Amino acid sequence: MTLTAHSLIAAALLAKISDPVVGLPMALASHFILDKVPHWDLMTNKNKTKKEIAKDTAIDIILGFAGAGMVFLLKGGLDPAYFFAGIFLSQLPDLLEAPYVFPRFNNPLSETMYKIQHWFHDVIFDSRVDAPWGIYTQMITAGLFLLWAFH
């Protein structure tokens, strides 16, 4: 799933769950759970150069925080430190995995996160789907969570 989708869904969760003891772990756990929704992500197309992946990832991070920021502003009354810490946690597994894509920055933590993420993507069925279908599933999933958050 893209970081944007992870961020929007975590924003919805955090907007409904005000207790950080519950909300922060849920934001992190949601990343792994949502990676089982059939989806497209930046690593689905393995033909990209490392430079293209880095650029696309930076854009994805920015879009994720911008979308979450819109939820924060529209929902109102949310603790900014709690809210944005949760958004960061929802992106963290992919951010920790990123150095594995760039071998000169590879380390045991990023390699372990890569293996954990691949297990989640591949257990029972491969959850990666080509565009546009894998984009549609993320839009629908994020949309449902946002509807719930604002209901």
C-alpha positions as CSV (number, residue, x, y, z in Angstrom):
1,M,0.0,0.0,0.0
2,T,1.3,3.5,-0.6
3,L,2.4,5.7,2.3
4,T,-0.4,8.1,1.3
5,A,-3.1,5.3,1.9
6,H,-1.4,4.2,5.1
7,S,-1.4,7.8,6.3
8,L,-5.0,8.6,5.4
9,I,-6.3,5.4,7.1
10,A,-4.2,6.0,10.2
11,A,-5.5,9.6,10.2
12,A,-9.1,8.2,10.3
13,L,-8.2,5.8,13.1
14,L,-6.4,8.5,15.1
15,A,-9.3,10.9,14.6
16,K,-11.7,8.4,16.2
17,I,-9.4,7.0,18.9
18,S,-8.2,9.7,21.3
19,D,-6.3,7.5,23.7
20,P,-2.6,7.3,22.6
21,V,-2.1,4.0,24.4
22,V,-4.6,2.5,22.0
23,G,-4.2,4.7,18.9
24,L,-0.5,4.7,18.5
25,P,-0.1,0.9,18.5
26,M,-3.1,0.7,16.2
27,A,-1.6,3.1,13.7
28,L,1.6,0.9,13.6
29,A,-0.4,-2.4,13.4
30,S,-2.7,-1.0,10.7
31,H,0.3,-0.8,8.4
32,F,0.8,-4.6,8.4
33,I,-2.9,-5.4,8.4
34,L,-3.6,-3.1,5.5
35,D,-0.8,-4.6,3.5
36,K,-3.1,-7.6,3.1
37,V,-5.6,-5.6,1.2
38,P,-4.9,-6.2,-2.5
39,H,-3.0,-3.1,-3.6
40,W,-0.4,-1.5,-5.8
41,D,2.6,0.3,-4.3
42,L,5.8,1.9,-5.4
43,M,7.6,-1.4,-5.3
44,T,5.1,-3.3,-7.5
45,N,6.9,-2.0,-10.6
46,K,10.5,-3.4,-10.1
47,N,11.7,-1.8,-13.3
48,K,12.2,1.6,-11.7
49,T,15.6,3.0,-11.0
50,K,16.7,3.6,-7.4
51,K,16.5,7.4,-8.1
52,E,12.9,7.1,-9.4
53,I,12.0,5.0,-6.3
54,A,13.5,7.6,-4.0
55,K,11.7,10.5,-5.8
56,D,8.4,8.7,-5.8
57,T,8.8,7.7,-2.1
58,A,9.5,11.3,-1.1
59,I,6.4,12.5,-3.0
60,D,4.4,9.7,-1.3
61,I,5.5,10.7,2.2
62,I,4.6,14.3,1.5
63,L,1.2,13.4,0.1
64,G,0.6,11.2,3.0
65,F,1.3,13.9,5.6
66,A,-0.6,16.5,3.5
67,G,-3.7,14.2,3.4
68,A,-3.4,13.5,7.1
69,G,-3.0,17.2,7.7
70,M,-6.3,17.9,5.9
71,V,-8.0,15.3,8.1
72,F,-6.4,17.0,11.2
73,L,-7.6,20.4,10.1
74,L,-11.1,19.3,9.1
75,K,-11.7,17.1,12.1
76,G,-10.4,19.7,14.6
77,G,-9.8,19.3,18.3
78,L,-7.0,16.7,17.8
79,D,-3.7,16.7,19.7
80,P,-1.1,17.4,17.0
81,A,1.7,15.6,18.7
82,Y,-0.4,12.4,19.1
83,F,-1.9,12.7,15.7
84,F,1.3,13.2,13.7
85,A,3.3,10.7,15.8
86,G,0.6,8.1,14.7
87,I,0.9,9.1,11.1
88,F,4.7,8.6,11.3
89,L,4.2,5.2,12.9
90,S,1.8,4.2,10.1
91,Q,4.6,4.9,7.6
92,L,7.4,3.6,9.8
93,P,7.6,-0.1,8.5
94,D,8.1,1.2,4.9
95,L,10.6,3.8,6.0
96,L,12.6,1.2,7.9
97,E,12.5,-1.1,4.9
98,A,13.7,1.6,2.5
99,P,17.5,1.3,3.1
100,Y,17.2,-2.4,2.0
101,V,16.4,-1.0,-1.5
102,F,19.6,1.0,-1.5
103,P,22.3,-1.6,-0.7
104,R,25.0,0.9,0.4
105,F,22.7,1.9,3.2
106,N,21.6,-1.7,4.0
107,N,21.6,-2.7,7.7
108,P,20.2,-5.6,9.7
109,L,17.1,-3.7,10.8
110,S,16.1,-2.7,7.2
111,E,16.7,-6.3,6.0
112,T,14.6,-7.7,8.8
113,M,11.8,-5.2,8.1
114,Y,12.0,-6.1,4.4
115,K,11.5,-9.8,5.3
116,I,8.6,-9.1,7.7
117,Q,6.9,-6.9,5.1
118,H,7.4,-9.5,2.4
119,W,5.9,-12.2,4.7
120,F,2.8,-10.0,5.2
121,H,2.5,-9.4,1.5
122,D,2.8,-13.0,0.6
123,V,1.2,-15.0,3.4
124,I,-1.9,-16.9,2.2
125,F,-1.9,-14.9,-1.1
126,D,0.2,-12.2,-2.8
127,S,-1.5,-8.9,-2.0
128,R,0.2,-6.8,-4.7
129,V,-2.0,-6.0,-7.7
130,D,-1.1,-4.1,-10.8
131,A,-2.4,-0.6,-11.4
132,P,-5.1,0.6,-11.9
133,W,-6.9,-2.1,-9.8
134,G,-4.5,-1.9,-6.9
135,I,-4.9,1.8,-6.8
136,Y,-8.7,1.5,-6.8
137,T,-8.6,-0.9,-3.8
138,Q,-6.6,1.6,-1.8
139,M,-8.9,4.5,-2.7
140,I,-11.9,2.5,-1.6
141,T,-10.3,1.3,1.6
142,A,-9.1,4.8,2.6
143,G,-12.4,6.3,1.6
144,L,-14.3,3.9,3.8
145,F,-12.1,4.7,6.8
146,L,-12.4,8.5,6.2
147,L,-16.2,8.2,5.9
148,W,-16.2,6.4,9.3
149,A,-13.9,9.1,10.8
150,F,-16.2,11.9,9.8
151,H,-19.4,10.1,10.6
